């Protein structure tokens, strides 16, 4: 595979890149294979068995911020 080439401006700063067509096509294929967006409804209740007293945890967190 060919190398990636960088294009510099007069000040020596990278401005552009030249990519071999094989690499470009490979990158396009990777973009098309993305999974569907996450649906939170699919994961509802995942942690319900880990927290035995969720209301107690919520009350404790609220008390943590009370300033008397």
C-alpha positions in Angstrom: 0.0 0.0 0.0 1.2 3.5 -0.8 2.1 6.0 1.9 -0.1 8.8 3.2 1.3 12.1 2.0 0.9 15.4 3.8 0.6 18.8 2.2 2.2 21.7 4.1 1.8 25.4 3.8 4.6 28.0 3.5 4.9 28.0 7.3 5.5 24.3 7.5 2.0 23.5 9.0 0.1 20.4 7.8 -2.9 21.6 5.8 -4.0 18.5 3.8 -3.4 14.8 3.3 -3.3 12.6 0.2 -4.6 9.1 1.0 -4.1 6.1 -1.2 -7.4 5.0 -2.8 -7.2 1.5 -1.2 -7.1 3.0 2.2 -9.9 5.5 1.4 -12.2 2.7 0.2 -11.3 0.6 3.3 -12.3 3.6 5.5 -15.6 4.0 3.6 -16.4 0.4 4.2 -15.8 0.8 8.0 -18.2 3.7 8.2 -21.0 1.7 6.6 -20.7 -1.1 9.2 -21.6 1.0 12.2 -24.2 -0.6 14.5 -27.7 1.0 14.9 -28.1 3.7 17.6 -28.6 2.5 21.2 -32.2 2.2 22.3 -32.4 2.7 26.1 -35.7 0.7 26.3 -33.7 -2.4 25.4 -31.7 -2.1 28.7 -34.5 -1.1 31.1 -34.0 -2.8 34.4 -30.5 -4.1 33.9 -29.4 -3.0 37.4 -32.6 -3.7 39.3 -31.2 -6.7 41.0 -27.9 -5.0 42.0 -29.5 -2.2 44.1 -31.7 -3.8 46.7 -33.1 -0.6 48.2 -33.1 2.1 45.5 -35.3 4.5 47.5 -32.9 4.3 50.4 -29.9 5.0 48.1 -31.8 8.0 46.7 -32.6 9.4 50.2 -29.0 8.9 51.3 -27.7 10.8 48.2 -30.2 13.7 48.9 -29.0 13.9 52.5 -25.4 14.1 51.4 -26.2 17.5 49.8 -28.3 19.0 52.6 -26.6 22.0 54.2 -28.0 22.8 57.6 
